[in-house]
């Protein structure tokens, strides 16, 4: 079976991004305190699902223009991270930050943070056999 960390693809707005070194999806569900006044113990309920995607990629202005345009234009798109095992996270996202580094040899890398927004986050745990 393939490692769940083996990246199969990352796409933004239906465009598959080349040269992605790694992708990490983080999902959280902050609990909501629903304790009654005068209670002797805390009660919690599930909060809203939220999440981020962190990308490390070998940056190319042509290949990754769709993401930098979304950042400067403040637009959202559907983000999809799918690993070789078919585990995937997807949903509408915004580009929260972009950090570019150019090494002396001219190789450019980027760290890009995406935040899921304004809609459901789909988590598909179907595992390929």
N, C-alpha and C positions, 0 to 999 in steps of 0.2 A: 504494500500500500504506500502511496506517495505521502511525503511529509505534509502536514497541514500548513506549514509555513512556506511551501513552494508556491510562489506567485504564478498564477495562470494569466491573469490580466487585470488591468485597471482601466476603466473607461469613464469619460466625462462627457455628458451630453450625447452619448452614443458613439463618441470617437475613442477608439482604443489608443491609449498612450504608449508609445514605445519607450524603451530604455529605462524602465522602472526597476530600480535595484531592490527596493523593499516597500511593502505597504503594511501598515498596522491599523486595524480598526478597533476603536475603543467605544464600548457601549456602557452606559450607566443608567441606573434607575434609582434616583435619590428617594429614600422613603419619606413619606409625609406623616407628621405627628398628628394623630387623631385622638389623643388622650382626652377623656372626659375630665372636666374640672372636679377636683376632689378625689380622683382615682389614686390608688396606691402604686400603680405601675403604668408604664408607658404602653401605648398602643400605636402601631404603625400600619400604614397602607402603602401599596406600591405607588410611586410617583410616575411622572412621565418619562418615557424612554428618550434619551438623548445620546448623541455620539459624535465622534470625530474620526477622521482618517488622516494618518500621517504618511506622507510619501517621501521616499528618497529616490531621486532619479538623476540620470546623466542628462543634463539640461541641454536642449537644443531650441533655439528661438523659433524655428519653423515648426518642429514637431509639437511643441508645448504652447504654442501661441493661443490656443483655445482657452487654456487655463489662465494665462496672464491677461488675456482680454477680459475674462470673467472677473478677475480681481480688480482691474482698473475700471471696468464698467459696472461693477457691483451687481452682477447677475448671478442667478442660480442655475443649476443643471442637475440632472440625475447622475449621481456618482455610484459606481459599481466596483467593488473589489471582489474578485473571485479567485480562490486558490485551486490548485490542481485536484484537490479532493472534492470539488464542487461546492464547498462551503462558501457562502457569499453574504455580503452585506450590501444593501443598496437603499437609496432614497435621495430626495432632493437635498442639495448641499450648496454651501457658499464657500468661496476661497477665503479663509481667515488670514493666512499669512504665507509669504513666499520669501525664502532666504536663499540667495545665490552665492556660490563660491567658485572662483576661477583659480585653478592652480597654475604655477609657473609654466607647466607644460601645455597650458591652454585648455585642459579638460574642465568643463563647467559642470557643477553638480547643484542640485536644488533640493531643499527641504520645503515641502508644501503641506500646510495644514488646512483641512477641509472640515467644516462643521455641518452636520445634518440639520436641516431647517424645514419648517412649514410643511410637515407631512409625515406620513408613516415611514418608519425604518423597517425594511424587510430583512429578516435574517433567515436564510435558507441553509439548513443543516443537512441537506441531502448529500450523502457520501457516495462517491463513485465506487463501483466494485471492481 
